[in-house]
C-alpha cells in the first residue's frame, strides 16, 4: 500500500536550517500531512524568511513552555507568539506559517 502522508517542516529549505539553533527550530515545527497537500504547498509557496538567531532562540524557548496534544498545536502556539511580539520580522513569519497551514491543515 502506498503511503498517503509525509512530514512537512514548516521551516524550509533544509539547507538553510543547518546548525544550531536553526535545525532545532526546523525539527520543532513539523507535522504529518497529506502528501498531495504537501506537494501543492511546495509548488505554490516560497520558503519563509529565515528568522534571526535571537528570534529563533525566543521561539524555541516559548515552545518549551507548552505541551502539545494536537498535530498543529506547535504551529498555532508559534503563530500566537509571533503575533504577540508584533514586529515586522515576526509578523511576516506568522503570516507565512498561517499560509502554510492553509495548505496542510485541511479536513481529510
Secondary structure, DSSP 8 states (H G I E B T S, - for coil): ----EEEEESS--GGGG-STTHHHHHHHSEEEEEHHHHHHHHHH--------HHHHHHHHHHHHT----STTHHHHHHHHHHHHH-SHHHHHHHHHHHHHHHHHS---
